[in-house]
Amino acid sequence: MDTTMSLDEKYAFIKIHYGESIHGGTVELFKEISYSQVMKISKNLVAYSNILCPVLLSSGRKDLTYCLKLVAIDLSQRLAKPTAYSNFISLKTHIIKLIERGDITWVPYSTEHLSFLSVAIPKMTYEELKKQAIPRKIQLGFKHVNPKIGVFKEVLNKTCSPEISGALINHAMAYKKKTKQRIIAQLTDFLNGITTDKPDWYNHPLVLQSELIKFRANLLDRYQRNTAYLHFHIISKAIRTLMEQGLLDSQIDLPDNYKGSWRDQTLHANNPLVSSLDLYDLKSISSNKDTPRFLELLKKEIHTNLACLTDVAKDIVWKGYQDYLLGSEVVTQYKNFIVQHTDKHIDIEAELAPKFQAKLSAIWPENNISDFLTSKRVAYYDSNYEFYIAGGTNDPNSPYKVSNSVNRYLGLTIEVASAMQTIIVEEIGINPFSLYDISISSDGVGREFVQITDEGSVRLRALKKRAKQSKTRKAKGGPVLLSQIQKSDIDAATCLKMALEMTSRARNSSEIRKLWIIRTANGVQHVSDTAFQHNFNKMKASLPSENNALQHSTLKKIRGSKGVLIFLQSRGDALRTANYLGNKVETTLNRYIPPYLSELIYRNKIRAFQNILLYMAIGLEDSPSDALNMSEEELKSQLEVAFNNEDMGGNFYDKLKNPNDENTQNKEVYFCVSIDNIITALIYIKTGSDPILKEQCVNAVSAISESTVIMKQMLRTAQLAVQKSEVK
């Protein structure tokens, strides 16, 4: 195999060896995934073409299972465990999608028929796979690339003079392993591209300059802006090294990297919003820039899409929590049934003959919550919970196989967790990756926690690893019982409280301090952020397929979209938007709000005040309406619109809004903080009859609870005093 095969060459290889149909489906599927995933899958399609091509073109189900097993063995022998697993899953998923799309001619299939792919590595661990043997003839047909350093040296020999080759090798080898690999990869990519036009590029400074500009521009088609900056920095640094050593013309004018103001750095490879309009594509929005309805339509679309996402998430959370609440009843139904028909306790129920168990299944009441087999498994693992959290059995032939139908009655499933995370991110704006990894308590750096307050809200402190700091958020809630909550009332606080409850038993048994702990094939554990993102993608399957904005949504896009929506709803309030995102105002405006959007909002504000000044200027005219060539009714209507401007503010605006309430003033209420007064306020909150005074007491206690440590100590002393008086 050509060790320097480009992506276009891989496409050509797939088209020739796999056929037009698979090639076309592959190209379409690659549009939906990242560049790194594209390179990973295309590399493996080429590498294992000797066994995959015949099978995929002949629709051999058993043969495909065997081929995937060989792929898994080879990957395990060549790569580290996480990399081998990632490569195998991406290849398997790609093949499944090709079958589902019809790009691979296959026997009539269903989800069950495709499940054989999920067990293509049957009951084998990574270490066991490494020990398996692959037939020599098949193994010789694998088209693997050489080690990166070998590829790099081959590329240098083809594209550079001996002096430049030696200098670039020394330059790359001077760095640590990870940086060295990154340098080798980027230099290989750059040199392969430049020599297609001019083999002796090092003798032509103008050719080198133009190729650097072209390479820099192409990076944004593949990567996000920060990654593109890093990759071009690697190339420009290597070129400077050659110039300093006299191997290239020292007068070469190297193009600048992606630098400039922070506003110029908001370049995005993909639309960062849940919207059909890409706010960062100035070409697509240029025709709408001066349209008065533009802001309103954008606000409406984002609001509608976010509401659609959260509605689906609320439905999943509500059903998941109802199943969890029914878990104890499922166990009770099964135990009572066994005792009633066998006079045996559930602990020795396994001693019953299989034929007798089949008879029990036949007489199992249809109106019970779950079927006989699921109820049997739930009851078994409820009684043997330590075995359940340790991993239990995943043998598909076992009568006690663990599946999602069992997990939903015993704790939190990853599907419900992903839906909860959608609601939490949309409401309080927490960074998704901080939320994935949050702990309910920690003593280390950042001191993370998730705490339920007395009034029913939830305070959480999550660590943002990249920023190396933790931030506290508050999800407002109430004292409503979770079992009585309605689907429409589910919010971030509700999701956090449900997650704490549904994982409490597993947490107490496993001593894992993370919030999101899920029962997997390896037992109860904290799963990776990739698993959560994968299940979020599954949730999107229930969304309207014709809405591309929803189908390409992510939690990161949801957070950014809500930030833009708040900015639009608040008429350009950057502080409010920054509070939601948890960033500084400067960061919010630079990273999340396009400059032209701010400009458009401020332009509308200026126009509104210009209209006010115009109306005031003609106020002394004998007939203001004639001066503006309007009827009196039209002028009156325009004046009402002009002066109904919240941005005006102040006493003048208040009098215009409430001309009959001149004597009405906002009365400030003061609370004298002392332990006795706090006790009185706490008692009145529980027993008082005046709703206004009760609300004032609640506000005072809430303010004290968020104040200094001394204030909080006084509040705690007062709470204990009230509790003692209630006991007496």
Summary of the structure (lengths in Angstrom):
residues: 728
radius of gyration: 32.5
end to end distance: 85.6
largest distance: 103.5
contacts: 2054
relative contact order: 0.05
helix: 65%
strand: 4%
